Amino acid sequence: MSVEAWTYGLVAATFGAYLLIGYRSRVHTTEGFYVAGRGIPAIFNGAATAADWMSAASFISMAGLISFMGYDGAVYLMGWTGGYVLLALLLAPYLRKFGKYTVPDFIGDRYGSDTARLVAAMCAIFISLTYVAGQMRGVGVVFSRFLGVGIGTGVLIGMTVVAFFAVLGGMKGITWTQVAQYSILILAYLIPAVAIAMKLTGNPIPQLALTSSDIAERLNQIQLDLGFSEYTKPFQSKSMLDVACITFALMAGTAGLPHILVRFYTVRSVRAARYSAGWALLFIVLLYTTAPAVAIFARYNLIDTLHDKPLAEARALDWVSSWEKTGLLNLEDKNGDGVLQLAPEPEANEILVDPDIIVLSTPEVAGLAPWVIALVAAGGLAAALSTAAGLLLVISSSIAHDIYTKLINPDASDAQRLLVGRVMILAAILVAGYFGINPPGFVGEVVAFAFGLAAASFFPVILLGIFDKRTNGTGAITGMLLGLSFTASYIIGNRFFGMEPWLFGISAQGIGTVGLFLNLLATFVISRLTAPPPLELQQLVESLRAAPPPTRHSP
């Protein structure tokens, strides 16, 4: 069977499974819609959390960034992994103990302010729309290459599938679908990694193949021979300060992402929240420790396959002609000698590769079986759709629960609230589809922006809301608005209006760290200059951190 036939078959089978799970998980209550009835077992919530968190950026783009940036690309690996640990240990158990539906719920009730709730809801919508744009681009990339349809058509197909299981089942449908999607995406990532590791090093374990073989040294020497600097040399494309800022922005952004935080509301207890965080970390580690190996294998194979090869011979390769049609791979004989050259100077480089195709194209470049190539395509779609579904529910809950139910119509019936939630998911999908067809950057870059916005808006007020009872609503509102507006204006100015990174050379991906500290400082200082929270709110904060009473056993 051809790659296309295998891809159609696997994508149809997985999409059919998602639709079936969504239909069988349909709900009729708001608690089922927003937090899956708080009945998800810890291990399955861990798998769903891993799928929700490991988006198209993790599956499709992260290895591509490391492959192109070398050592500096590891900033995404360190930031996203470290951020999850920060979230699991520092915030998740306390938020579950609080026992609400959403992050704006926590902020509104903790600070006793409807204004704080509204600002938090608007932040959640803005962050989620930015993040979902990267997922929809990932869907379009996979469809345009492997199924022979345009990016726009691919995005529309993905939107339809997500709409079905998200609208019918809400968080319950999304959770059980994400469990299936995690299984698919991890197999799709590990199987080709194991096969390529065996081919290049003779060791089938990618992590050991990278650390115990000479593959990195070989790649370093190839880079030097081509005029590049060593692949593993640090701080080539980014300064040390920018690397530190990006890492911290990704860490704090992970701990402030609303679609991840809400996952810990779906389990039965605080203890289950801790266990599900542990399971999720284990599931995440499987992919994240494999990504550097995939990055190095991919770069080695690409150079070996295309550099110093006749242009006609390269274009005769099936995978080259297929990826060239998508516009994400471009081969150009600039000096007219008929031979392709990879060069550090842009004007001399004749091989242009989009970072987003690295993981998707690697099995083809390595000559793996068609079913493996198709499985990777299905895995990329699973990663993108799982995260998109979680983000769409955040947008829906922010509008339907935090704004409509809490602020506009508190007397709305359960059926009315459920209807508004479903309508808002459909509206959010339409907006997400537009950004998927017209994204503001490649997948990993767009997602990094979302993490910076989350770091600058949510992380400080959640952190202080749990650990500082003196922080009040006035401080939290000021901090969120300052952090989000500064970070968003810096990113928009840099990406759309040609503004140079004027603050010590910190890039748009790292500016969230500055926004975070502005938020933290403003929240802390304004809270001290204004009236303290009411006594009942201070007691609420103390109760969040209080240890549970010891369990007494009868003799």
C-alpha positions in Angstrom: 0.0 0.0 0.0 1.1 3.6 -0.7 1.8 6.2 1.9 -1.4 8.0 0.9 -3.5 4.9 1.2 -2.1 4.1 4.7 -2.6 7.7 5.8 -6.2 7.8 4.6 -6.9 4.5 6.4 -5.2 5.5 9.7 -6.6 9.0 9.8 -10.1 7.7 9.0 -9.8 5.0 11.7 -8.6 7.5 14.3 -11.1 10.2 13.4 -13.8 7.6 13.6 -12.7 6.5 17.0 -12.7 10.2 18.2 -16.2 10.6 16.9 -17.5 7.4 18.5 -15.9 8.4 21.9 -17.4 11.8 21.7 -20.9 10.4 20.9 -20.7 7.9 23.8 -19.4 10.5 26.2 -22.1 13.1 25.6 -23.3 14.9 28.7 -26.4 16.7 29.9 -25.2 18.7 32.8 -22.8 21.7 33.2 -20.6 19.8 35.7 -20.2 17.0 33.1 -19.6 19.6 30.4 -17.0 21.7 32.2 -15.2 19.2 34.6 -16.3 15.7 33.4 -18.4 15.2 36.5 -15.1 15.2 38.5 -15.0 11.4 38.0 -11.9 10.8 35.8 -9.4 8.3 37.3 -5.9 9.6 38.0 -4.0 7.5 35.4 -6.5 8.4 32.6 -6.5 12.1 33.6 -2.7 11.9 33.5 -2.8 10.6 29.9 -5.4 13.2 28.9 -3.3 15.9 30.5 -0.2 14.8 28.6 -2.1 14.8 25.3 -3.7 18.2 26.2 -0.3 19.6 27.0 1.8 18.0 24.3 0.3 19.9 21.4 1.4 20.2 17.8 4.3 22.3 19.1 5.6 19.4 21.1 4.9 16.7 18.4 5.6 18.6 15.2 7.6 21.7 16.0 9.9 21.2 19.1 12.2 18.7 17.4 12.3 20.9 14.4 13.4 23.9 16.5 16.1 21.9 18.2 17.2 20.5 14.8 17.6 24.0 13.4 18.8 25.8 16.5 21.0 23.1 18.1 21.8 23.8 21.7 19.7 26.9 21.8 16.6 25.0 20.7 16.7 23.0 23.9 15.2 26.1 25.6 11.8 24.8 24.6 12.6 21.4 26.0 13.8 22.8 29.3 11.0 25.4 29.6 8.0 23.2 28.8 9.2 20.3 31.0 10.3 22.4 33.9 7.0 24.3 33.7 5.0 21.2 34.1 6.9 20.2 37.2 6.3 23.7 38.6 2.6 23.4 37.8 2.3 19.9 39.3 4.1 20.7 42.6 3.2 24.4 43.2 -0.3 25.1 41.9 -2.4 22.0 40.8 -3.2 20.5 44.2 -4.4 23.9 45.6 -6.6 24.7 42.6 -8.2 21.2 42.9 -8.8 21.8 46.6 -10.5 25.1 45.7 -13.0 23.0 43.6 -14.3 25.3 40.9 -14.7 24.9 37.2 -12.2 27.4 35.6 -9.2 29.6 36.3 -11.3 32.8 36.2 -13.6 31.1 38.7 -10.6 30.8 41.1 -9.4 34.4 40.5 -12.9 35.9 40.8 -13.8 34.1 44.0 -10.3 34.3 45.6 -10.1 38.1 45.1 -13.9 38.6 45.7 -14.2 40.7 42.5 -16.3 40.3 39.4 -13.9 42.7 37.6 -11.0 40.4 38.4 -13.1 37.5 37.0 -13.9 39.4 33.8 -10.2 40.4 33.3 -9.2 36.8 33.9 -11.8 35.5 31.5 -10.6 37.9 28.8 -7.0 36.8 29.4 -8.0 33.2 29.1 -9.8 33.8 25.8 -6.8 35.8 24.4 -4.2 33.2 25.4 -6.3 30.3 24.1 -7.0 31.9 20.7 -3.2 32.5 20.3 -2.4 29.0 21.3 -5.1 27.3 19.2 -3.8 29.1 16.1 -0.6 27.0 16.3 -2.7 23.8 16.6 -4.8 24.5 13.6 -1.7 25.3 11.5 -0.3 21.9 12.6 -3.5 20.3 11.3 -3.2 22.1 8.0 0.4 21.1 7.5 -0.4 17.4 8.0 -3.4 17.5 5.7 -1.6 19.4 3.0 1.2 16.9 2.8 -0.2 13.5 3.5 -3.8 13.8 2.3 -3.2 16.0 -0.8 -5.7 18.7 0.3 -5.2 22.4 0.8 -4.3 23.7 4.2 -7.7 25.5 4.4 -9.6 22.3 3.7 -7.5 20.3 6.2 -8.2 22.9 8.9 -12.0 22.7 8.1 -11.9 18.9 8.5 -10.1 19.1 11.8 -12.6 21.8 13.0 -15.5 19.5 12.2 -14.1 16.6 14.1 -13.2 18.7 17.2 -16.6 20.4 17.1 -18.4 17.1 17.2 -16.8 15.5 20.3 -16.3 18.9 22.1 -19.9 20.1 21.6 -21.5 16.8 22.6 -19.3 15.7 25.4 -17.6 18.8 26.7 -14.8 18.0 29.1 -15.9 14.4 29.4 -15.8 13.8 25.7 -12.6 15.7 25.3 -10.9 13.8 28.2 -11.7 10.3 26.9 -10.8 11.4 23.4 -7.5 12.7 24.6 -6.7 9.4 26.3 -7.0 7.7 22.9 -5.0 10.6 21.2 -2.2 10.2 23.7 -1.8 6.5 22.8 -1.7 7.3 19.1 0.7 10.3 19.3 3.2 8.5 21.6 3.4 5.4 19.4 3.7 7.7 16.3 6.6 9.5 17.9 8.5 6.5 19.4 8.2 3.9 16.6 10.1 5.9 14.0 12.6 7.2 16.6 13.4 3.6 17.6 13.8 2.5 13.9 16.0 5.5 13.0 18.1 5.1 16.1 18.8 1.5 15.2 19.7 2.4 11.6 22.1 5.2 12.5 23.7 3.9 15.7 22.8 0.2 16.1 21.0 1.1 19.4 17.2 0.9 19.4 16.7 3.2 22.4 16.8 6.8 21.1 18.0 8.3 24.4 20.9 5.9 24.7 21.6 6.1 20.9 22.1 9.9 21.3 24.2 9.8 24.5 26.3 6.7 24.0 27.1 6.9 20.3 29.2 9.3 18.3 26.2 10.7 16.2 26.4 14.2 17.8 30.2 14.3 17.2 29.6 13.3 13.5 27.0 16.0 13.1 29.4 18.6 14.7 32.1 17.7 12.2 29.7 17.8 9.2 28.5 21.3 10.4 32.1 22.5 10.6 32.9 21.1 7.2 29.9 23.0 5.7 31.0 26.3 7.3 28.5 26.3 10.2 29.6 26.4 13.8 29.3 23.2 16.0 25.8 22.0 16.4 26.1 21.5 20.1 27.8 25.0 20.8 25.5 27.1 23.0 24.2 30.7 22.5 24.7 30.9 18.7 21.3 32.2 17.7 20.3 33.7 21.0 22.0 35.5 23.9 22.3 33.9 27.3 19.8 36.5 28.7 17.3 35.7 25.9 17.6 32.0 26.5 17.1 32.5 30.2 14.0 34.7 29.6 12.5 32.3 27.1 13.0 29.3 29.5 11.4 31.1 32.4 8.5 32.4 30.3 7.8 28.9 29.1 8.0 27.5 32.6 5.7 30.1 34.2 3.5 30.0 31.1 3.0 26.3 31.5 2.0 26.8 35.1 -0.5 29.4 34.1 -2.1 27.8 31.1 -5.8 27.6 31.7 -6.5 24.5 29.6 -4.0 22.5 31.7 -5.0 23.9 35.1 -8.6 23.0 34.5 -7.6 19.3 34.0 -7.0 19.0 37.7 -10.6 19.9 38.4 -11.8 16.7 36.7 -10.5 14.2 39.3 -12.2 13.1 42.5 -9.9 14.6 45.1 -6.7 16.6 45.9 -4.8 13.3 46.2 -6.0 12.2 42.8 -4.8 15.5 41.4 -1.3 14.8 42.7 -1.4 11.3 41.3 -2.6 12.4 37.9 0.1 15.1 37.8 2.7 12.3 38.4 1.2 10.1 35.7 1.2 13.0 33.3 4.8 13.7 33.9 5.7 10.1 33.2 3.8 10.2 29.9 5.3 13.5 28.9 8.9 12.3 29.7 8.5 9.5 27.1 8.3 12.1 24.3 10.4 14.9 25.7 13.5 12.8 26.3 13.1 11.4 22.7 12.9 14.8 21.0 16.6 15.7 21.1 17.5 12.4 19.5 14.9 12.9 16.8 16.2 16.4 16.1 19.8 15.2 15.6 18.8 12.1 13.6 16.6 14.3 11.4 19.3 16.9 10.7 21.9 14.3 10.0 19.6 12.5 7.5 18.6 15.7 5.8 22.1 16.8 5.2 23.2 13.3 4.1 20.2 13.0 1.7 20.2 16.5 0.1 23.6 18.2 0.4 25.9 17.9 -2.5 23.3 16.0 -4.5 22.2 16.8 -8.1 19.0 18.9 -8.1 17.3 16.6 -10.5 18.2 13.5 -8.4 16.9 15.2 -5.3 13.6 16.2 -6.9 13.1 12.7 -8.1 12.6 11.5 -4.5 8.9 11.1 -3.7 9.1 12.9 -0.4 10.9 15.9 -1.8 8.4 16.4 -4.6 5.5 16.0 -2.1 6.9 18.5 0.4 7.8 21.0 -2.3 4.2 21.1 -3.3 3.3 22.3 0.2 5.7 25.2 0.0 7.4 24.1 3.2 10.5 22.7 1.4 12.2 24.7 -1.3 15.2 23.6 -3.4 16.8 26.2 -5.6 20.0 25.9 -7.7 21.2 29.5 -7.1 24.7 29.2 -8.6 23.5 27.2 -11.6 25.9 24.2 -11.1 23.0 21.7 -10.8 24.1 20.5 -7.4 22.4 21.4 -4.1 24.5 23.1 -1.4 23.6 23.7 2.2 25.4 26.9 3.4 25.3 29.2 6.4 24.9 32.3 4.2 21.2 32.8 3.2 22.2 34.0 -0.3 24.2 30.8 -0.9 21.9 28.3 0.8 20.0 26.2 -1.7 18.1 24.0 0.7 15.3 25.8 2.6 13.3 23.7 5.1 10.5 24.8 7.3 11.1 23.6 10.9 7.5 22.3 11.1 8.2 19.4 8.6 11.2 17.9 10.5 9.3 15.3 12.5 6.7 14.6 9.8 9.3 14.1 7.0 11.9 12.2 9.0 10.4 8.7 8.5 10.3 9.4 4.7 13.8 10.7 4.6 15.0 7.6 6.5 13.2 5.3 4.1 10.9 3.8 6.7 7.8 1.7 5.8 4.7 3.5 4.5 2.6 2.6 7.5 5.1 4.2 9.8 5.0 7.4 7.8 1.2 7.3 7.9 1.2 6.7 11.7 3.3 9.9 12.2 0.7 11.9 10.2 -2.0 10.4 12.4 0.1 11.2 15.5 0.6 14.9 14.4 -3.2 15.3 14.0 -3.9 13.6 17.4 -1.5 16.1 19.1 -3.0 19.1 17.4 -6.6 18.2 17.9 -6.3 17.1 21.5 -4.9 20.5 22.6 -7.2 22.4 20.3 -10.2 20.7 22.0 -9.0 21.7 25.5 -8.4 25.3 24.4 -11.8 25.6 22.8 -13.4 24.4 26.0 -11.5 27.1 27.9 -12.8 29.8 25.5 -16.3 28.4 25.8 -16.2 28.2 29.6 -14.7 31.7 29.9 -17.6 33.2 27.9 -20.5 30.9 28.9 -19.6 30.2 32.6 -17.4 33.1 33.8 -19.1 35.9 31.8 -22.6 34.8 30.9 -23.5 32.7 34.0 -21.6 34.6 36.7 -21.9 38.2 35.4 -24.8 38.5 33.0 -27.5 35.9 33.9 -26.8 34.3 37.3 -30.3 32.8 37.3 -29.8 30.9 34.1 -31.0 27.3 34.2 -28.6 24.4 33.8 -30.0 23.8 30.3 -29.4 27.4 29.3 -25.8 27.4 30.6 -25.1 24.1 28.7 -26.6 25.6 25.5 -24.5 28.8 25.7 -21.4 26.7 26.4 -22.0 24.6 23.3 -22.7 27.6 21.1 -19.5 29.3 22.3 -17.4 26.2 21.3 -18.8 26.5 17.8 -18.0 30.2 17.7 -14.5 29.6 19.0 -13.9 26.9 16.4 -14.7 29.3 13.6 -12.2 31.9 15.0 -9.6 29.2 15.5 -10.1 28.0 11.9 -9.4 31.5 10.6 -6.1 31.6 12.5 -5.2 28.1 11.4 -5.5 29.2 7.8 -3.8 32.6 8.4 -1.4 31.9 11.3 1.0 34.6 12.7 4.0 32.3 12.6 5.1 28.7 12.6 3.7 26.3 15.2 6.3 26.4 17.9 6.7 30.2 17.7 3.0 30.8 17.9 2.7 28.5 20.9 5.7 30.2 22.6 3.8 33.5 22.4 0.8 31.9 24.1 3.0 30.7 26.9 4.5 34.2 27.4 1.0 35.7 27.6 0.0 33.1 30.2 3.2 33.8 32.2 2.6 37.5 32.2 -1.1 37.4 33.1 -2.1 34.3 35.1 0.9 32.9 36.9 1.6 35.8 39.3 -2.0 36.3 40.5 -2.5 32.5 40.9 0.8 32.2 42.8 0.1 35.1 45.1 -3.6 34.1 45.4 -2.5 30.8 47.0 0.5 31.9 49.0 -0.1 35.5 50.0 -3.4 36.3 51.8 -2.7 40.0 51.7 -2.9 40.2 47.9 -6.2 41.9 47.0 -8.5 42.3 43.9 -7.2 45.7 43.0 -3.6 44.5 42.9 -4.6 41.4 40.9 -6.5 43.4 38.3 -3.7 45.9 37.9 -1.1 43.2 37.6 -3.0 41.1 35.0 -3.7 44.2 32.8 -0.2 45.5 33.0 1.5 42.1 32.4 -0.8 41.1 29.5 -0.8 44.5 27.8 3.0 45.0 28.0 3.7 41.4 26.7 1.0 41.5 24.0 2.1 44.9 22.7 5.8 43.8 22.6 4.9 40.6 20.7 2.5 42.4 18.2 5.0 45.2 17.6 7.8 42.7 16.9 5.8 40.3 14.8 3.6 42.6 12.8 5.1 46.1 12.8 8.8 45.5 12.4 9.7 46.6 15.9 13.2 45.6 17.0 13.6 43.7 20.4 14.5 47.0 22.2 14.6 45.6 25.8 18.2 44.2 26.1 17.6 42.2 23.0 15.0 40.0 24.6 12.9 38.3 21.9 9.1 38.2 21.6 9.3 34.5 22.8 11.0 35.6 26.0 9.3 38.9 26.8 6.7 37.1 28.9 9.3 36.9 31.7 9.5 40.7 31.9 5.7 40.9 31.8 5.5 38.4 34.6 7.8 40.4 36.9 5.9 43.6 36.1 2.7 41.8 37.0 4.2 40.4 40.2 5.6 43.7 41.3 2.4 45.7 40.5 0.1 43.1 42.2 2.3 43.0 45.3 2.8 46.8 45.7 -0.8 47.8 44.8 -2.1 45.3 47.2 0.0 46.8 50.0 -1.1 50.3 49.1 -4.8 49.5 49.2 -7.2 47.9 51.7 -6.5 44.2 52.6 -9.0 41.6 51.5 -12.0 40.8 53.7 -11.2 38.4 56.6 -13.2 35.6 55.0 -11.0 35.7 51.9 -7.9 35.7 54.0 -9.3 32.6 55.8 -10.0 31.0 52.5 -6.4 31.4 51.5 -5.2 29.9 54.8 -7.6 26.9 54.3 -6.3 26.2 50.9 -2.8 25.6 52.3 -3.9 23.9 55.5 -3.0 20.2 55.8 -5.9 17.8 56.0 -6.7 16.5 59.4 -5.0 13.2 60.3 -7.0 10.1 59.6 -8.0 8.2 62.8 -8.1 4.5 62.7 -10.3 2.6 65.1 -8.5 0.1 67.3 
